[in-house]
C-alpha cells in the first residue's frame, strides 16, 4: 500500500499532466489555426492588392501579368511566406510566372481538385512532399480573348515551409519542454506534500512510541488551527482517557494485591498452626496441607502483581546490598532440589568464580526462583537443567537451560507478556507472571533478559 504522500503526489502528477497536456494541445491548435488564418488573410490581401486597378478587359494577358508581377516584386510589404499566383480562365491556365517556385505540379493538382472541395476558397495541398496553401480569387472581366464577361481566377499559392517550421518549433516547446516542466512540478509537489504531511509523520512516530509505560506522552499539536491540529488533539484526548483507565486498573491491581497479602498471610498462619497440632486426623490434615500450598501460590501471585503494579507506576524501590551472586544461585537451586527429584531432574551448576554484586538480594532471589521454577515445569523428565554463571565484559551472565518443547515464533514473541503461557491446556500450574516478573526486576536493575528456543533446547539469559 502506497503512503498517502506518494498517493497525493501521484494524483497531483497525473492531474497536472492532464492539465498541461490539454493546455499544450490547445495552444498548438490555437497557434496552428491563428497562423494559418494569418496566411489566408495575407493571401486575400495580396490578391486584392495585385488586382486592384487592373484592366482585365485588355486582351493582352501577358501584359497584365507582367504588371501584376512587377507590382508584386515592387511591393514593400513584408510577407510571412513565399507565394506565387496563377491566372486561370475557363479551366485553362493562361499565365504562370516561373518564380519563386515551380508551379507545374501544383497546377496539375489544382486542376484535378474538385470544385466543391474549394467551396471555402482556401485549401492545403501536398505536392512533392511539400505543403502549399491555395486561395482562389475570382475576377470578372468584360472581355477575354474575344469572350464577353469571361470569368477569371487568380490562384494564390503560398509555400507552408516556414509555417511548418514554426509548428515544429512550437511542438518542441510544448511537447518536449512541457514534460520537463511536468517533472519539475511533480518534484515540487512531492516536496510540498512531504512538508505538509510532516506533522502527520511526527504524530505517527510519537503515537507509535507510546506504550503502557509512557502514557504521559502526547502527540505534538501543529501551530496551525487546521484538520491536523484537530486530529492531534483528538489523539491526545484518547490517550488521556486510556491513561486514566489503565492507571485506574493498575491502582486496583496494586490495592487488591496489597490488601490480599494480609488476609492470605493470616489464613496461611492459622492453617500452619492447625497443621502443627498432633490431634488432627489424617483425613483432615491432607486438605489443610493442600490449602496451605494453594495459599502459598495465591500469595506469590499477589506479590508478583504488586511488584508489576509498582514497576508500572515507577514506584518499585530496590534495597541494594553487596552479596555473593554465586551463593544466591546455589541457595536457590537447593530450594528446588526436592521438587526436581520428583521428576528425576538434576541440576548441573557451572560457576566460573565467586562473584559479588550490588543489587536487591530479595528481588534477585525472586528472579532465580521464577526462572528455575519455569525450567522445571517445562523440562522433560530425566533431563538435566543447566545453571551457569560467567562474566563477560564486566557483565554477569546467568544462563538457565532446559530440554523440552521448542517454542514457536509467536510464543517466543509473547514470552515476556503478562498472563501468557506456552501451555495453553493449563495442565502446568502457573499464572503466566514468572517471565514478566523476571524481565521487570532485571530491567529495574539496569540489566536485560533474553530467551531462545532451538531444537528442544530452551535458554534464559539474565544479564546484570
PEDAPE-V19629 format. One record per pair of residues at least 4 apart in sequence whose C-alpha atoms are under 8 Angstrom apart, sorted by sequence separation. I is the first residue (numbers start at 1). J is the second residue. D is the distance in whole Angstrom. If there is no record, write none. Layout:
# PEDAPE-V19629
i=I j=J d=D
i=I j=J d=D
This chain:
# PEDAPE-V19629
i=2 j=6 d=6
i=3 j=7 d=6
i=4 j=8 d=6
i=5 j=9 d=6
i=6 j=10 d=6
i=7 j=11 d=6
i=8 j=12 d=6
i=9 j=13 d=6
i=10 j=14 d=6
i=11 j=15 d=6
i=12 j=16 d=6
i=13 j=17 d=6
i=14 j=18 d=6
i=15 j=19 d=6
i=16 j=20 d=6
i=17 j=21 d=6
i=18 j=22 d=6
i=19 j=23 d=6
i=20 j=24 d=6
i=21 j=25 d=6
i=22 j=26 d=6
i=23 j=27 d=6
i=24 j=28 d=6
i=25 j=29 d=6
i=26 j=30 d=6
i=27 j=31 d=6
i=28 j=32 d=6
i=29 j=33 d=6
i=30 j=34 d=6
i=31 j=35 d=6
i=32 j=36 d=6
i=33 j=37 d=6
i=34 j=38 d=6
i=35 j=39 d=6
i=36 j=40 d=6
i=37 j=41 d=6
i=38 j=42 d=6
i=39 j=43 d=6
i=40 j=44 d=6
i=41 j=45 d=6
i=42 j=46 d=6
i=43 j=47 d=6
i=44 j=48 d=6
i=45 j=49 d=6
i=46 j=50 d=6
i=47 j=51 d=6
i=48 j=52 d=6
i=50 j=54 d=8
i=60 j=64 d=7
i=61 j=65 d=6
i=62 j=66 d=6
i=63 j=67 d=6
i=64 j=68 d=6
i=65 j=69 d=6
i=66 j=70 d=6
i=67 j=71 d=6
i=68 j=72 d=6
i=69 j=73 d=6
i=70 j=74 d=6
i=71 j=75 d=6
i=88 j=92 d=5
i=89 j=93 d=6
i=98 j=102 d=6
i=103 j=107 d=6
i=104 j=108 d=6
i=105 j=109 d=6
i=106 j=110 d=6
i=107 j=111 d=6
i=108 j=112 d=6
i=109 j=113 d=6
i=113 j=117 d=7
i=114 j=118 d=7
i=115 j=119 d=7
i=118 j=122 d=6
i=126 j=130 d=5
i=127 j=131 d=6
i=143 j=147 d=5
i=144 j=148 d=7
i=160 j=164 d=6
i=161 j=165 d=6
i=162 j=166 d=6
i=163 j=167 d=6
i=164 j=168 d=6
i=165 j=169 d=6
i=166 j=170 d=6
i=167 j=171 d=6
i=168 j=172 d=6
i=169 j=173 d=6
i=170 j=174 d=6
i=171 j=175 d=6
i=172 j=176 d=5
i=173 j=177 d=5
i=174 j=178 d=5
i=175 j=179 d=7
i=176 j=180 d=7
i=177 j=181 d=6
i=178 j=182 d=6
i=179 j=183 d=6
i=180 j=184 d=6
i=181 j=185 d=6
i=182 j=186 d=6
i=183 j=187 d=6
i=184 j=188 d=6
i=185 j=189 d=6
i=186 j=190 d=6
i=187 j=191 d=6
i=188 j=192 d=6
i=189 j=193 d=6
i=190 j=194 d=6
i=191 j=195 d=6
i=192 j=196 d=6
i=193 j=197 d=6
i=194 j=198 d=6
i=197 j=201 d=6
i=198 j=202 d=6
i=199 j=203 d=6
i=200 j=204 d=6
i=201 j=205 d=6
i=202 j=206 d=6
i=203 j=207 d=6
i=204 j=208 d=6
i=205 j=209 d=6
i=206 j=210 d=6
i=210 j=214 d=6
i=211 j=215 d=6
i=225 j=229 d=6
i=226 j=230 d=6
i=227 j=231 d=6
i=228 j=232 d=6
i=229 j=233 d=6
i=230 j=234 d=6
i=231 j=235 d=6
i=232 j=236 d=6
i=233 j=237 d=6
i=234 j=238 d=6
i=235 j=239 d=6
i=236 j=240 d=6
i=237 j=241 d=6
i=238 j=242 d=6
i=239 j=243 d=6
i=240 j=244 d=6
i=241 j=245 d=6
i=242 j=246 d=6
i=243 j=247 d=6
i=244 j=248 d=6
i=245 j=249 d=6
i=246 j=250 d=6
i=247 j=251 d=6
i=248 j=252 d=6
i=249 j=253 d=6
i=250 j=254 d=6
i=251 j=255 d=6
i=252 j=256 d=6
i=253 j=257 d=6
i=254 j=258 d=6
i=255 j=259 d=6
i=256 j=260 d=6
i=257 j=261 d=6
i=258 j=262 d=8
i=259 j=263 d=7
i=260 j=264 d=6
i=261 j=265 d=6
i=262 j=266 d=6
i=263 j=267 d=6
i=264 j=268 d=6
i=265 j=269 d=6
i=266 j=270 d=6
i=267 j=271 d=6
i=268 j=272 d=6
i=269 j=273 d=6
i=270 j=274 d=6
i=271 j=275 d=6
i=272 j=276 d=6
i=273 j=277 d=7
i=280 j=284 d=7
i=281 j=285 d=6
i=282 j=286 d=6
i=283 j=287 d=7
i=284 j=288 d=7
i=285 j=289 d=6
i=286 j=290 d=6
i=287 j=291 d=6
i=288 j=292 d=6
i=289 j=293 d=6
i=290 j=294 d=6
i=291 j=295 d=6
i=292 j=296 d=6
i=293 j=297 d=6
i=294 j=298 d=6
i=295 j=299 d=6
i=296 j=300 d=6
i=297 j=301 d=6
i=298 j=302 d=6
i=299 j=303 d=6
i=300 j=304 d=6
i=301 j=305 d=6
i=302 j=306 d=6
i=303 j=307 d=6
i=304 j=308 d=6
i=305 j=309 d=6
i=306 j=310 d=6
i=307 j=311 d=6
i=308 j=312 d=6
i=309 j=313 d=6
i=310 j=314 d=6
i=311 j=315 d=6
i=324 j=328 d=6
i=325 j=329 d=6
i=326 j=330 d=6
i=327 j=331 d=6
i=328 j=332 d=6
i=329 j=333 d=6
i=330 j=334 d=6
i=331 j=335 d=7
i=332 j=336 d=7
i=333 j=337 d=6
i=336 j=340 d=6
i=337 j=341 d=6
i=338 j=342 d=7
i=339 j=343 d=7
i=340 j=344 d=6
i=341 j=345 d=5
i=360 j=364 d=6
i=361 j=365 d=6
i=362 j=366 d=6
i=363 j=367 d=6
i=364 j=368 d=6
i=365 j=369 d=6
i=366 j=370 d=6
i=367 j=371 d=6
i=368 j=372 d=6
i=369 j=373 d=6
i=370 j=374 d=6
i=371 j=375 d=6
i=372 j=376 d=6
i=373 j=377 d=6
i=374 j=378 d=6
i=375 j=379 d=6
i=379 j=383 d=7
i=391 j=395 d=5
i=392 j=396 d=7
i=407 j=411 d=6
i=408 j=412 d=6
i=409 j=413 d=6
i=410 j=414 d=6
i=411 j=415 d=6
i=416 j=420 d=8
i=423 j=427 d=7
i=432 j=436 d=8
i=433 j=437 d=6
i=434 j=438 d=6
i=435 j=439 d=6
i=436 j=440 d=6
i=437 j=441 d=6
i=438 j=442 d=6
i=439 j=443 d=6
i=440 j=444 d=6
i=441 j=445 d=6
i=442 j=446 d=6
i=443 j=447 d=5
i=453 j=457 d=6
i=454 j=458 d=7
i=2 j=7 d=6
i=56 j=61 d=8
i=88 j=93 d=4
i=89 j=94 d=7
i=98 j=103 d=7
i=113 j=118 d=8
i=118 j=123 d=6
i=126 j=131 d=4
i=127 j=132 d=7
i=143 j=148 d=4
i=144 j=149 d=7
i=171 j=176 d=8
i=172 j=177 d=7
i=173 j=178 d=7
i=210 j=215 d=6
i=224 j=229 d=7
i=225 j=230 d=7
i=275 j=280 d=7
i=280 j=285 d=6
i=310 j=315 d=5
i=311 j=316 d=5
i=340 j=345 d=5
i=341 j=346 d=7
i=359 j=364 d=8
i=391 j=396 d=5
i=392 j=397 d=7
i=407 j=412 d=6
i=415 j=420 d=7
i=423 j=428 d=7
i=442 j=447 d=5
i=443 j=448 d=6
i=453 j=458 d=4
i=58 j=64 d=8
i=87 j=93 d=6
i=88 j=94 d=6
i=125 j=131 d=6
i=126 j=132 d=6
i=142 j=148 d=6
i=143 j=149 d=6
i=144 j=150 d=6
i=222 j=228 d=7
i=223 j=229 d=7
i=274 j=280 d=8
i=310 j=316 d=5
i=340 j=346 d=7
i=379 j=385 d=8
i=390 j=396 d=6
i=391 j=397 d=6
i=414 j=420 d=7
i=415 j=421 d=7
i=442 j=448 d=6
i=443 j=449 d=8
i=452 j=458 d=6
i=453 j=459 d=6
i=86 j=93 d=7
i=87 j=94 d=6
i=88 j=95 d=7
i=96 j=103 d=8
i=124 j=131 d=7
i=125 j=132 d=5
i=141 j=148 d=8
i=142 j=149 d=4
i=143 j=150 d=6
i=210 j=217 d=7
i=221 j=228 d=8
i=222 j=229 d=5
i=389 j=396 d=7
i=390 j=397 d=6
i=415 j=422 d=8
i=442 j=449 d=7
i=451 j=458 d=7
i=452 j=459 d=5
i=56 j=64 d=7
i=87 j=95 d=5
i=124 j=132 d=6
i=125 j=133 d=6
i=141 j=149 d=6
i=142 j=150 d=7
i=221 j=229 d=5
i=389 j=397 d=6
i=390 j=398 d=7
i=451 j=459 d=6
i=452 j=460 d=7
i=55 j=64 d=8
i=86 j=95 d=6
i=87 j=96 d=7
i=124 j=133 d=5
i=125 j=134 d=7
i=140 j=149 d=7
i=141 j=150 d=6
i=307 j=316 d=7
i=337 j=346 d=8
i=376 j=385 d=8
i=388 j=397 d=8
i=389 j=398 d=5
i=439 j=448 d=7
i=451 j=460 d=5
i=54 j=64 d=7
i=86 j=96 d=5
i=123 j=133 d=6
i=124 j=134 d=6
i=140 j=150 d=7
i=141 j=151 d=6
i=222 j=232 d=8
i=275 j=285 d=6
i=337 j=347 d=8
i=375 j=385 d=7
i=388 j=398 d=6
i=389 j=399 d=7
i=421 j=431 d=8
i=439 j=449 d=6
i=450 j=460 d=6
i=451 j=461 d=6
i=85 j=96 d=7
i=86 j=97 d=7
i=122 j=133 d=7
i=123 j=134 d=5
i=140 j=151 d=5
i=141 j=152 d=7
i=207 j=218 d=8
i=221 j=232 d=5
i=387 j=398 d=7
i=388 j=399 d=5
i=411 j=422 d=6
i=420 j=431 d=8
i=421 j=432 d=5
i=438 j=449 d=8
i=449 j=460 d=7
i=450 j=461 d=5
i=85 j=97 d=7
i=122 j=134 d=6
i=123 j=135 d=7
i=139 j=151 d=6
i=140 j=152 d=6
i=206 j=218 d=7
i=207 j=219 d=6
i=220 j=232 d=7
i=221 j=233 d=7
i=387 j=399 d=6
i=388 j=400 d=7
i=419 j=431 d=6
i=420 j=432 d=5
i=449 j=461 d=6
i=450 j=462 d=7
i=84 j=97 d=7
i=121 j=134 d=8
i=122 j=135 d=5
i=138 j=151 d=7
i=139 j=152 d=5
i=206 j=219 d=6
i=219 j=232 d=6
i=275 j=288 d=7
i=386 j=399 d=8
i=387 j=400 d=5
i=419 j=432 d=4
i=420 j=433 d=8
i=449 j=462 d=5
i=121 j=135 d=6
i=122 j=136 d=7
i=138 j=152 d=6
i=139 j=153 d=6
i=206 j=220 d=8
i=274 j=288 d=8
i=275 j=289 d=7
i=333 j=347 d=8
i=386 j=400 d=6
i=387 j=401 d=7
i=418 j=432 d=6
i=419 j=433 d=6
i=448 j=462 d=6
i=449 j=463 d=6
i=84 j=99 d=7
i=121 j=136 d=5
i=138 j=153 d=4
i=139 j=154 d=7
i=385 j=400 d=7
i=386 j=401 d=5
i=407 j=422 d=7
i=418 j=433 d=6
i=447 j=462 d=8
i=448 j=463 d=5
i=84 j=100 d=7
i=109 j=125 d=8
i=121 j=137 d=8
i=137 j=153 d=6
i=138 j=154 d=6
i=203 j=219 d=5
i=219 j=235 d=7
i=385 j=401 d=6
i=386 j=402 d=7
i=447 j=463 d=6
i=448 j=464 d=7
i=51 j=68 d=7
i=83 j=100 d=7
i=84 j=101 d=8
i=136 j=153 d=6
i=137 j=154 d=5
i=202 j=219 d=8
i=203 j=220 d=6
i=219 j=236 d=6
i=271 j=288 d=6
i=385 j=402 d=5
i=418 j=435 d=8
i=447 j=464 d=5
i=50 j=68 d=6
i=82 j=100 d=7
i=109 j=127 d=8
i=136 j=154 d=6
i=137 j=155 d=6
i=202 j=220 d=7
i=218 j=236 d=6
i=384 j=402 d=7
i=385 j=403 d=8
i=417 j=435 d=8
i=418 j=436 d=6
i=446 j=464 d=7
i=136 j=155 d=5
i=137 j=156 d=7
i=383 j=402 d=8
i=384 j=403 d=8
i=416 j=435 d=5
i=417 j=436 d=6
i=445 j=464 d=8
i=91 j=111 d=7
i=135 j=155 d=6
i=136 j=156 d=6
i=271 j=291 d=8
i=272 j=292 d=7
i=383 j=403 d=7
i=415 j=435 d=7
i=416 j=436 d=5
i=442 j=462 d=8
i=50 j=71 d=7
i=106 j=127 d=6
i=134 j=155 d=7
i=135 j=156 d=5
i=199 j=220 d=8
i=218 j=239 d=7
i=271 j=292 d=7
i=442 j=463 d=8
i=50 j=72 d=7
i=105 j=127 d=7
i=134 j=156 d=6
i=135 j=157 d=7
i=380 j=402 d=8
i=442 j=464 d=7
i=134 j=157 d=5
i=199 j=222 d=7
i=379 j=402 d=6
i=380 j=403 d=6
i=416 j=439 d=7
i=133 j=157 d=6
i=134 j=158 d=7
i=215 j=239 d=7
i=216 j=240 d=8
i=268 j=292 d=6
i=378 j=402 d=8
i=379 j=403 d=5
i=380 j=404 d=5
i=132 j=157 d=6
i=133 j=158 d=5
i=215 j=240 d=8
i=326 j=351 d=7
i=375 j=400 d=8
i=379 j=404 d=5
i=132 j=158 d=5
i=133 j=159 d=6
i=375 j=401 d=7
i=376 j=402 d=8
i=378 j=404 d=6
i=379 j=405 d=8
i=132 j=159 d=5
i=133 j=160 d=7
i=216 j=243 d=7
i=268 j=295 d=6
i=326 j=353 d=8
i=375 j=402 d=6
i=378 j=405 d=7
i=69 j=97 d=8
i=131 j=159 d=6
i=132 j=160 d=5
i=200 j=228 d=7
i=215 j=243 d=6
i=267 j=295 d=8
i=268 j=296 d=8
i=326 j=354 d=6
i=372 j=400 d=7
i=130 j=159 d=8
i=131 j=160 d=5
i=199 j=228 d=8
i=203 j=232 d=7
i=325 j=354 d=8
i=326 j=355 d=6
i=371 j=400 d=7
i=65 j=95 d=7
i=130 j=160 d=8
i=131 j=161 d=7
i=324 j=354 d=7
i=325 j=355 d=6
i=326 j=356 d=8
i=130 j=161 d=7
i=264 j=295 d=7
i=324 j=355 d=6
i=325 j=356 d=6
i=345 j=376 d=8
i=324 j=356 d=4
i=325 j=357 d=6
i=61 j=94 d=8
i=62 j=95 d=7
i=323 j=356 d=5
i=324 j=357 d=6
i=332 j=365 d=7
i=61 j=95 d=8
i=212 j=246 d=8
i=264 j=298 d=8
i=265 j=299 d=8
i=322 j=356 d=7
i=323 j=357 d=6
i=264 j=299 d=6
i=322 j=357 d=6
i=323 j=358 d=7
i=322 j=358 d=4
i=323 j=359 d=8
i=332 j=368 d=7
i=336 j=372 d=8
i=340 j=376 d=7
i=345 j=381 d=6
i=346 j=382 d=8
i=348 j=384 d=7
i=350 j=386 d=8
i=42 j=79 d=8
i=321 j=358 d=5
i=322 j=359 d=7
i=328 j=365 d=7
i=332 j=369 d=6
i=336 j=373 d=8
i=344 j=381 d=6
i=345 j=382 d=5
i=346 j=383 d=7
i=347 j=384 d=6
i=348 j=385 d=6
i=349 j=386 d=6
i=350 j=387 d=6
i=351 j=388 d=6
i=352 j=389 d=6
i=353 j=390 d=7
i=261 j=299 d=6
i=320 j=358 d=6
i=321 j=359 d=6
i=323 j=361 d=7
i=343 j=381 d=5
i=344 j=382 d=5
i=345 j=383 d=6
i=346 j=384 d=5
i=347 j=385 d=5
i=348 j=386 d=5
i=349 j=387 d=5
i=350 j=388 d=5
i=351 j=389 d=5
i=352 j=390 d=5
i=260 j=299 d=8
i=320 j=359 d=4
i=321 j=360 d=6
i=329 j=368 d=7
i=333 j=372 d=7
i=343 j=382 d=7
i=344 j=383 d=8
i=345 j=384 d=5
i=346 j=385 d=6
i=347 j=386 d=6
i=348 j=387 d=6
i=349 j=388 d=6
i=350 j=389 d=6
i=351 j=390 d=6
i=352 j=391 d=8
i=412 j=451 d=8
i=319 j=359 d=7
i=320 j=360 d=4
i=321 j=361 d=7
i=345 j=385 d=7
i=347 j=387 d=7
i=412 j=452 d=8
i=39 j=80 d=7
i=261 j=302 d=7
i=318 j=359 d=8
i=319 j=360 d=5
i=320 j=361 d=7
i=412 j=453 d=8
i=39 j=81 d=8
i=260 j=302 d=7
i=261 j=303 d=7
i=318 j=360 d=6
i=319 j=361 d=8
i=258 j=302 d=7
i=257 j=302 d=5
i=258 j=303 d=8
i=318 j=363 d=8
i=257 j=303 d=7
i=407 j=453 d=6
i=406 j=453 d=6
i=407 j=454 d=8
i=257 j=305 d=6
i=258 j=306 d=7
i=406 j=454 d=6
i=257 j=306 d=5
i=406 j=455 d=6
i=406 j=456 d=5
i=254 j=305 d=7
i=377 j=428 d=7
i=405 j=456 d=5
i=406 j=457 d=7
i=253 j=305 d=7
i=254 j=306 d=5
i=404 j=456 d=5
i=405 j=457 d=8
i=406 j=458 d=7
i=253 j=306 d=7
i=403 j=456 d=6
i=404 j=457 d=6
i=405 j=458 d=8
i=403 j=457 d=5
i=404 j=458 d=7
i=254 j=309 d=5
i=402 j=457 d=6
i=403 j=458 d=6
i=253 j=309 d=7
i=254 j=310 d=7
i=401 j=457 d=7
i=402 j=458 d=5
i=401 j=458 d=6
i=402 j=459 d=7
i=251 j=309 d=7
i=401 j=459 d=4
i=250 j=309 d=6
i=400 j=459 d=6
i=401 j=460 d=6
i=90 j=150 d=8
i=374 j=434 d=7
i=399 j=459 d=7
i=400 j=460 d=5
i=89 j=150 d=7
i=90 j=151 d=7
i=399 j=460 d=6
i=400 j=461 d=7
i=89 j=151 d=6
i=90 j=152 d=7
i=250 j=312 d=8
i=398 j=460 d=8
i=399 j=461 d=5
i=89 j=152 d=5
i=250 j=313 d=8
i=326 j=389 d=7
i=371 j=434 d=7
i=398 j=461 d=6
i=399 j=462 d=6
i=88 j=152 d=6
i=89 j=153 d=6
i=370 j=434 d=5
i=371 j=435 d=7
i=397 j=461 d=7
i=398 j=462 d=5
i=87 j=152 d=7
i=88 j=153 d=5
i=370 j=435 d=7
i=397 j=462 d=6
i=398 j=463 d=6
i=87 j=153 d=6
i=88 j=154 d=6
i=396 j=462 d=8
i=397 j=463 d=5
i=86 j=153 d=8
i=87 j=154 d=5
i=88 j=155 d=7
i=370 j=437 d=8
i=371 j=438 d=7
i=396 j=463 d=6
i=397 j=464 d=6
i=86 j=154 d=6
i=87 j=155 d=6
i=370 j=438 d=7
i=395 j=463 d=7
i=396 j=464 d=5
i=85 j=154 d=6
i=86 j=155 d=5
i=395 j=464 d=6
i=85 j=155 d=5
i=86 j=156 d=7
i=367 j=437 d=7
i=85 j=156 d=5
i=86 j=157 d=8
i=367 j=438 d=5
i=84 j=156 d=6
i=85 j=157 d=6
i=366 j=438 d=8
i=83 j=156 d=7
i=84 j=157 d=5
i=83 j=157 d=5
i=84 j=158 d=7
i=367 j=441 d=7
i=83 j=158 d=4
i=367 j=442 d=8
i=82 j=158 d=6
i=83 j=159 d=6
i=81 j=158 d=6
i=82 j=159 d=5
i=364 j=441 d=8
i=81 j=159 d=6
i=363 j=441 d=7
i=364 j=442 d=8
i=81 j=160 d=7
i=81 j=162 d=7
i=40 j=122 d=7
i=80 j=162 d=8
i=81 j=163 d=8
i=56 j=140 d=8
i=57 j=141 d=5
i=59 j=143 d=7
i=56 j=141 d=5
i=57 j=142 d=5
i=58 j=143 d=7
i=59 j=144 d=6
i=56 j=142 d=7
i=57 j=143 d=5
i=58 j=144 d=7
i=59 j=145 d=6
i=359 j=445 d=7
i=56 j=143 d=8
i=57 j=144 d=6
i=59 j=146 d=8
i=56 j=144 d=8
i=371 j=460 d=8
i=47 j=137 d=7
i=44 j=135 d=7
i=43 j=135 d=7
i=40 j=133 d=8
i=44 j=137 d=8
i=40 j=135 d=7
i=213 j=312 d=6
i=212 j=312 d=8
i=213 j=313 d=8
i=47 j=154 d=7
i=47 j=156 d=7
i=43 j=156 d=6
i=43 j=158 d=8
i=36 j=163 d=8
i=35 j=163 d=7
i=304 j=433 d=7
i=308 j=437 d=7
i=311 j=440 d=7
i=301 j=431 d=8
i=307 j=437 d=8
i=301 j=433 d=8
i=308 j=440 d=7
i=304 j=437 d=7
i=311 j=444 d=8
i=32 j=167 d=7
i=28 j=167 d=8
i=28 j=170 d=7
i=28 j=171 d=7
i=28 j=174 d=8
i=24 j=174 d=6
i=24 j=175 d=7
i=24 j=178 d=8
i=20 j=178 d=7
i=20 j=182 d=8
i=17 j=182 d=7
i=16 j=182 d=7
i=13 j=182 d=7
i=13 j=185 d=8
i=13 j=186 d=5
i=12 j=186 d=7
i=13 j=189 d=8
i=9 j=186 d=7
i=12 j=189 d=7
i=9 j=189 d=6
i=9 j=190 d=5
i=6 j=190 d=7
i=9 j=193 d=7
i=5 j=190 d=7
i=8 j=193 d=7
i=5 j=193 d=6
i=5 j=194 d=6
i=5 j=197 d=7
